[in-house]
Amino acid sequence: MRAIKAIAVALPLALAGCAGMPPPVAQPAQATAARPFHDSIDLGGRLSVRYQGERQEEALHGSFAWRQTPLRTTVTLLSPLGQTVAVIDVSPQGATLTQAGQPARSAPDVDSLTAGTLGWPLPVAGMREWLQGFALDAAGRRFVASPAAAEVVTRDGWHIRYANWLDENGAAADNRARRVDLARRTEQAGDVSIRIVIDSWQPH
């Protein structure tokens, strides 16, 4: 968080930057929908965050790179100028978050690690599914996003809205969301909103 604050001073609206990973999130059942779930995928795009800082609302902007395999997730957060702000690495052994010029920090749970280090929560564990259009709703039911069913509240209280699609009228299995909005009320950071725009999508 201290590295992020330093960047925020130099760039008022710059991106602040995110180990023990719990066992991998249960893979969505293929029978639930025609949409495929990719165990291994690389994503890239832009990220903006609003949350309540120590004295005022903070607005952070930047980009990200996301690499996912069945047992590992690596997220790189970048400033608007392309500088690496934070690298989050999640595996079955735990989660590690590294910021420039600071010792790496580790924890059993990646979501508590990001919230404690960044000052705002980045729900990496859930995003393994959410970025591909899958979630479990507040009642534990499987949700599969589409242009016609674009909002859900998850079991852990995140409101997800799939705000923009490659084909707004399409129902094809390869139709995917280009923008995903996350929002949640938290004790630590007040009302948190995260806007994710996916610019690149490369399953393996």
Secondary structure, DSSP 4 states (H G I P E B T S, - for coil): -HHHHHHHHHSTTPPP---BPPSPPPPPPGGG-SSPP-SSEEEEEEEEEEEE-SSSEEEEEEEEEEEEETTEEEEEEE-TTS-EEEEEEEETTEEEEEETTS--EEES-HHHHHHHHHSS---HHHHHHHTTTEEEBTTS-EEE-BTTB-EEEBTTS-EEEEEEESSTT---TT--EEEEEEEEEETTTEEEEEEEEEEEEEE-
